[in-house]
Amino acid sequence: MIFKSAFAGSPDVSVIISGALVDYTTITSVSVDISEHSHDIAVLTFNGLVPKAITDYVGAPVFISIATSPAAICSFYGYVAYNSPQSYSRAGLVNNSPFQTAEVVCFGASYEMKSIKNKAWANATIPSIVDDLAMAYNMSYSVPEDHFTWSHLVQTKQSDWSLLSNIVSSLGYGMTINGTHIHVYDPYKAIARQLPYVELKTVRGAQGSPQYVPGALMEFNGTFGDITPDGTSNKFEFVGIDNAGNVIKTDTDEMWSELGERVPSRFTDQITTNVSSIDMLSRFAKAKKKNTYPYNAVAITTGIAEALPGSVAKLDNYDSNFDGYWLVRGVKHTVTRSNFVTELKLSTDSTSKSKPTVNPSAAYNLPPLPRLNTSDRWETSVEYNNVYV
């Protein structure tokens, strides 16, 4: 079912719950949440849910599309995980249903990776693990060429999803599985990856114009500091003993995203570990730094369907040192019959006092679309295995 409302910036919204009886006219809101190291989550809110749907929908394949133009589309492919209906006898029937409201909660195609497993991996790298999992779950992937090798890696009482997220994060990479595509990326190379770029307009940036524009900031809630509710952003000094018994050291003083001038850290944490070489120690140090940011914010804007985790957003015209480029780490789109808003989770370790440095990386290519197989499971429509530099 496709609907479009009359308000300015209204997107085309398509919702399909496969193999189930659905009264699409009773859907009052659609939300899609795509965040790094998280399953995609979609929530459909119904006014008056068909009673049989409460059990029939569970496990059903779901497709959702939110589009403001052919190039600005957010797509969700997944399954109904659970339903949450509410019935109040005093409220009577709504759309001929005793369940006046209901939320249908859906998880992305990566939901299939949640089973707990036990496995041993030998001479494993991130590309090799991604390749194995992509083959097992009929997915495509884009992953950096990385030769860091675990000679022995044990997966104990852990899902494939958890294993993949943990090992990727341990080397400082971000990850999403949107649709049936595994995307592993280096956040310090976000500009070069050329994912869809968004510009966030403040009241000053819009120059007082009442005209609707996508990406106009409605709310901005930030934390700025070394120790905040969003975590710490200290420097790190790593000390290790290599295979020859030598004490080796490295630090993160000159490690940052280079989206602008580095924000200095006040505190230094010392971490000791066993490693085989100074190169391995430097990898661990950089990975630790990539998971901490001194500036974090949640921004709510008029709808921008193209925003994705792993991209950059430019904050425009707060007339502050934190104007400039921020990493997009999470995106949540919410569409109702009267509005379309986007919530962005943003982080940066840079100020606008200097221009960004573009660390080289291959540009992002659109992956193949998913399709339903004969078992009503999502799979990639074309084999696509991209190991990029």
C-alpha positions as CSV (number, residue, x, y, z in Angstrom):
1,M,0.0,0.0,0.0
2,I,1.3,3.5,-0.9
3,F,0.1,6.7,0.7
4,K,1.1,10.3,0.4
5,S,-0.3,13.1,2.5
6,A,-0.8,16.8,1.5
7,F,1.7,18.5,3.9
8,A,4.9,20.1,2.6
9,G,7.7,17.6,2.3
10,S,5.3,14.6,2.5
11,P,7.1,11.5,1.4
12,D,5.7,8.6,-0.6
13,V,5.3,5.8,1.9
14,S,5.0,2.1,0.8
15,V,4.1,-0.6,3.3
16,I,3.7,-4.3,2.5
17,I,3.2,-7.1,5.1
18,S,3.5,-10.3,2.9
19,G,1.0,-13.1,3.1
20,A,-1.3,-11.5,5.7
21,L,-4.7,-9.7,5.7
22,V,-3.9,-6.0,6.3
23,D,-6.2,-2.9,6.4
24,Y,-3.5,-0.4,5.4
25,T,-5.8,2.5,5.8
26,T,-5.7,2.0,9.6
27,I,-2.0,2.7,9.8
28,T,-1.4,6.0,11.5
29,S,2.3,6.2,11.7
30,V,5.4,4.4,10.3
31,S,8.9,4.6,11.9
32,V,12.2,3.2,10.7
33,D,15.3,3.2,12.9
34,I,18.7,2.4,11.3
35,S,21.7,2.6,13.6
36,E,25.3,1.3,13.6
37,H,25.8,-2.0,15.4
38,S,22.0,-2.4,15.8
39,H,19.3,-4.4,13.9
40,D,17.1,-2.2,11.8
41,I,13.8,-1.7,13.6
42,A,10.5,-0.5,12.1
43,V,7.2,0.2,14.0
44,L,3.8,0.3,12.4
45,T,1.0,1.9,14.5
46,F,-2.5,0.9,13.7
47,N,-5.8,2.4,14.8
48,G,-8.0,-0.7,15.1
49,L,-6.0,-3.9,14.3
50,V,-7.7,-6.9,12.7
51,P,-7.8,-9.3,15.7
52,K,-6.5,-12.3,13.7
53,A,-3.5,-10.2,12.7
54,I,-2.2,-10.2,16.3
55,T,-0.9,-13.8,15.8
56,D,-0.9,-14.1,12.0
57,Y,1.6,-11.2,11.5
58,V,4.3,-12.7,13.6
59,G,7.2,-13.7,11.4
60,A,5.7,-12.2,8.2
61,P,8.0,-10.5,5.8
62,V,7.7,-6.7,5.7
63,F,8.8,-4.1,3.2
64,I,8.7,-0.4,3.9
65,S,9.9,2.5,1.7
66,I,10.0,6.2,2.6
67,A,10.9,8.4,-0.4
68,T,11.1,12.1,-1.0
69,S,12.7,11.7,-4.5
70,P,14.1,8.9,-6.6
71,A,17.5,9.5,-5.0
72,A,16.3,10.0,-1.5
73,I,14.8,6.7,-0.2
74,C,14.9,4.9,3.1
75,S,14.1,1.2,2.7
76,F,13.4,-1.5,5.3
77,Y,13.3,-5.2,4.6
78,G,12.6,-7.4,7.6
79,Y,10.1,-9.5,9.6
80,V,7.4,-8.9,12.2
81,A,9.0,-9.7,15.5
82,Y,6.0,-9.0,17.8
83,N,2.7,-7.2,18.1
84,S,1.6,-5.0,21.0
85,P,-2.2,-4.5,20.9
86,Q,-4.2,-2.5,23.4
87,S,-7.9,-3.0,24.1
88,Y,-10.1,-0.9,26.3
89,S,-13.8,-2.0,26.4
90,R,-14.9,1.5,27.5
91,A,-13.5,2.9,24.2
92,G,-15.7,0.7,22.0
93,L,-14.8,-0.4,18.5
94,V,-12.2,1.4,16.3
95,N,-12.3,0.6,12.6
96,N,-14.6,-2.4,13.6
97,S,-11.9,-3.8,15.9
98,P,-11.9,-4.1,19.7
99,F,-8.2,-3.4,19.7
100,Q,-8.2,0.4,19.5
101,T,-4.4,0.7,19.0
102,A,-1.6,-1.6,18.2
103,E,2.1,-1.4,17.4
104,V,3.6,-3.9,15.0
105,V,7.3,-4.1,15.7
106,C,9.6,-5.4,12.9
107,F,13.3,-6.3,12.9
108,G,15.5,-6.1,9.8
109,A,16.6,-9.1,7.8
110,S,19.6,-9.4,10.2
111,Y,17.0,-10.8,12.6
112,E,17.8,-14.2,11.1
113,M,21.2,-14.0,12.7
114,K,20.0,-14.0,16.3
115,S,20.3,-17.8,17.0
116,I,22.9,-18.7,19.7
117,K,25.8,-20.7,18.2
118,N,29.2,-22.2,19.2
119,K,31.9,-22.2,16.6
120,A,35.7,-22.0,16.3
121,W,37.3,-19.8,13.6
122,A,41.0,-20.3,12.5
123,N,43.1,-17.6,10.8
124,A,40.0,-15.4,10.6
125,T,39.9,-11.8,9.2
126,I,37.0,-9.4,9.1
127,P,36.6,-10.0,5.3
128,S,36.7,-13.8,5.7
129,I,34.1,-13.8,8.5
130,V,31.8,-11.4,6.7
131,D,32.1,-13.6,3.5
132,D,31.2,-16.8,5.5
133,L,28.2,-15.1,7.2
134,A,27.0,-13.4,4.0
135,M,27.0,-16.8,2.3
136,A,25.2,-18.5,5.2
137,Y,22.4,-15.8,5.2
138,N,22.3,-15.0,1.4
139,M,23.5,-11.5,1.9
140,S,25.7,-9.1,-0.1
141,Y,28.5,-7.1,1.6
142,S,30.9,-4.2,1.4
143,V,33.9,-4.5,3.8
144,P,37.3,-2.8,4.0
145,E,40.4,-4.8,3.0
146,D,41.9,-5.6,6.3
147,H,44.6,-8.3,6.9
148,F,44.4,-8.3,10.7
149,T,44.2,-12.0,11.5
150,W,42.8,-13.9,14.6
151,S,44.7,-17.2,14.6
152,H,42.1,-18.6,16.9
153,L,38.6,-17.1,17.4
154,V,36.0,-18.9,19.5
155,Q,32.3,-18.1,19.3
156,T,30.8,-19.4,22.5
157,K,27.0,-19.1,23.2
158,Q,27.0,-16.1,20.9
159,S,24.8,-15.2,17.9
160,D,26.4,-14.6,14.5
161,W,25.1,-11.0,14.8
162,S,26.8,-10.5,18.1
163,L,30.1,-12.0,16.9
164,L,30.2,-9.9,13.8
165,S,29.3,-6.7,15.6
166,N,31.9,-7.3,18.4
167,I,34.8,-8.2,16.1
168,V,34.1,-5.2,13.8
169,S,33.9,-2.8,16.7
170,S,37.1,-4.3,18.2
171,L,39.0,-2.9,15.3
172,G,37.2,0.5,15.3
173,Y,34.8,-0.1,12.4
174,G,31.1,0.8,12.2
175,M,28.6,-1.7,10.8
176,T,25.0,-1.7,9.5
177,I,23.0,-4.5,7.9
178,N,20.3,-2.6,5.9
179,G,18.1,-4.9,3.9
180,T,20.4,-7.9,3.0
181,H,23.6,-5.8,2.7
182,I,26.4,-6.0,5.3
183,H,28.2,-2.6,5.3
184,V,31.4,-2.4,7.3
185,Y,33.1,1.0,7.3
186,D,35.8,3.1,8.9
187,P,34.2,6.2,10.5
188,Y,37.4,8.2,10.0
189,K,37.0,7.8,6.2
190,A,33.3,8.8,6.1
191,I,33.8,11.7,3.7
192,A,35.6,9.6,1.1
193,R,33.0,6.9,1.3
194,Q,30.5,9.4,-0.2
195,L,27.4,8.1,1.4
196,P,24.4,10.5,1.1
197,Y,25.4,13.9,2.6
198,V,22.9,16.0,4.5
199,E,23.1,19.6,5.6
200,L,21.2,20.6,8.7
201,K,19.8,24.1,8.7
202,T,19.5,26.1,11.9
203,V,17.0,29.0,12.3
204,R,19.9,31.4,11.4
205,G,20.9,29.2,8.5
206,A,17.4,29.4,7.1
207,Q,17.6,33.2,7.3
208,G,14.2,33.4,8.9
209,S,12.5,31.9,5.8
210,P,9.2,30.1,6.6
211,Q,9.5,28.0,3.4
212,Y,9.8,24.3,4.0
213,V,13.2,22.7,3.5
214,P,14.3,19.2,4.3
215,G,16.9,19.0,7.1
216,A,15.6,22.1,9.0
217,L,16.6,21.7,12.6
218,M,13.6,21.5,15.0
219,E,15.5,20.3,18.1
220,F,19.2,20.0,18.9
221,N,20.2,18.3,22.2
222,G,23.9,17.9,22.7
223,T,26.6,17.0,25.2
224,F,30.0,18.5,25.0
225,G,32.9,17.5,27.3
226,D,35.4,14.9,28.4
227,I,33.0,13.0,30.6
228,T,29.3,13.2,29.7
229,P,26.2,10.9,29.8
230,D,27.3,9.7,26.3
231,G,30.5,8.4,27.8
232,T,34.2,9.5,28.1
233,S,36.5,10.7,25.4
234,N,39.9,10.4,27.0
235,K,43.3,9.9,25.4
236,F,44.7,6.4,25.6
237,E,48.2,5.2,26.2
238,F,48.6,1.5,25.3
239,V,51.5,-0.5,26.8
240,G,52.2,-4.0,25.7
241,I,54.8,-6.8,25.6
242,D,55.6,-8.1,22.1
243,N,56.7,-11.7,21.2
244,A,60.3,-10.8,21.9
245,G,59.5,-9.7,25.4
246,N,60.0,-6.0,24.7
247,V,57.8,-3.4,26.3
248,I,56.2,-1.3,23.6
249,K,54.0,1.8,23.8
250,T,51.7,3.9,21.7
251,D,49.2,6.6,22.3
252,T,46.2,8.2,20.6
253,D,47.4,11.8,20.8
254,E,47.3,12.3,17.0
255,M,44.3,10.0,16.3
256,W,41.0,11.6,15.4
257,S,38.5,11.8,12.5
258,E,40.1,14.9,11.0
259,L,36.7,16.4,10.2
260,G,38.2,19.6,11.5
261,E,40.5,20.7,14.3
262,R,41.0,18.1,16.9
263,V,39.2,18.5,20.2
264,P,41.9,18.0,22.9
265,S,41.3,15.4,25.7
266,R,41.9,16.3,29.3
267,F,42.6,12.9,30.7
268,T,44.8,10.0,29.7
269,D,43.9,6.4,30.4
270,Q,46.6,3.7,30.4
271,I,45.8,0.3,29.0
272,T,48.0,-2.7,29.1
273,T,47.7,-5.7,26.8
274,N,49.6,-8.6,25.2
275,V,50.4,-8.1,21.6
276,S,52.7,-9.5,19.0
277,S,53.9,-6.2,17.5
278,I,53.7,-2.4,17.7
279,D,51.4,-2.5,14.6
280,M,48.9,-4.6,16.5
281,L,49.2,-2.3,19.5
282,S,48.5,0.7,17.3
283,R,45.4,-1.0,15.8
284,F,44.0,-1.6,19.2
285,A,44.7,2.0,20.2
286,K,43.1,3.5,17.1
287,A,40.0,1.2,17.5
288,K,39.5,2.3,21.1
289,K,39.7,6.0,20.0
290,K,37.2,5.5,17.2
291,N,34.6,4.4,19.7
292,T,34.8,7.6,21.8
293,Y,33.7,11.2,20.9
294,P,33.6,14.3,23.1
295,Y,30.8,15.9,21.2
296,N,27.5,14.0,20.8
297,A,24.0,15.2,19.9
298,V,20.5,14.1,18.9
299,A,19.1,16.3,16.2
300,I,15.4,16.3,15.1
301,T,14.8,17.7,11.7
302,T,12.2,17.9,9.0
303,G,12.4,14.7,7.1
304,I,15.6,13.7,5.1
305,A,15.0,10.2,3.8
306,E,18.5,9.7,2.4
307,A,20.5,10.0,5.7
308,L,22.4,6.8,6.6
309,P,24.8,5.7,9.4
310,G,28.4,6.0,8.2
311,S,27.7,9.3,6.4
312,V,28.4,12.9,7.4
313,A,26.1,15.7,8.2
314,K,27.1,19.4,8.1
315,L,25.7,21.5,10.9
316,D,25.1,25.0,9.5
317,N,25.1,28.4,11.0
318,Y,24.9,28.0,14.8
319,D,27.8,30.5,14.7
320,S,29.7,28.1,17.0
321,N,32.9,26.1,17.0
322,F,30.9,22.9,16.6
323,D,29.4,24.1,13.2
324,G,30.8,21.8,10.5
325,Y,31.0,18.1,10.0
326,W,29.5,15.4,12.3
327,L,29.4,11.6,11.9
328,V,25.9,10.1,11.5
329,R,25.7,7.1,13.8
330,G,21.9,6.5,13.8
331,V,18.8,7.6,11.9
332,K,15.2,7.3,12.8
333,H,12.4,8.4,10.4
334,T,8.9,8.9,11.6
335,V,6.0,9.5,9.2
336,T,2.4,10.2,10.2
337,R,-0.6,11.6,8.2
338,S,0.5,15.1,9.1
339,N,4.3,15.2,9.4
340,F,7.7,13.6,8.5
341,V,10.6,14.0,10.9
342,T,14.1,12.5,11.1
343,E,16.1,12.0,14.3
344,L,19.8,11.8,13.9
345,K,22.4,10.5,16.4
346,L,25.5,12.6,15.7
347,S,29.1,12.5,17.0
348,T,32.3,14.4,16.3
349,D,35.8,15.0,17.7
350,S,36.5,18.1,15.7
351,T,35.7,21.8,15.6
352,S,35.3,24.0,12.6
353,K,38.5,25.9,13.3
354,S,40.2,24.1,10.4
355,K,39.1,22.4,7.2
356,P,38.5,18.6,7.1
357,T,41.0,16.2,5.8
358,V,39.7,13.6,3.4
359,N,41.2,10.2,4.2
360,P,41.2,8.2,1.0
361,S,38.8,5.3,0.6
362,A,36.7,3.8,-2.2
363,A,33.3,5.4,-2.8
364,Y,30.2,3.6,-1.6
365,N,28.2,1.7,-4.3
366,L,24.5,1.0,-4.0
367,P,24.1,-2.7,-3.2
368,P,21.6,-5.0,-5.0
369,L,18.0,-5.0,-3.8
370,P,16.7,-7.9,-1.6
371,R,14.1,-10.3,-2.8
372,L,11.8,-12.9,-1.2
373,N,12.9,-16.5,-1.8
374,T,10.5,-19.5,-2.0
375,S,10.7,-19.8,1.8
376,D,9.5,-16.2,2.3
377,R,12.9,-15.2,3.6
378,W,14.7,-12.1,2.4
379,E,17.9,-12.7,0.3
380,T,20.1,-10.6,-1.9
381,S,18.9,-10.6,-5.5
382,V,22.4,-10.6,-6.9
383,E,25.7,-11.9,-5.5
384,Y,27.7,-8.9,-4.6
385,N,31.0,-9.2,-2.6
386,N,32.9,-6.0,-2.3
387,V,36.2,-5.9,-0.5
388,Y,37.3,-2.3,-0.9
389,V,40.4,-0.3,-0.1
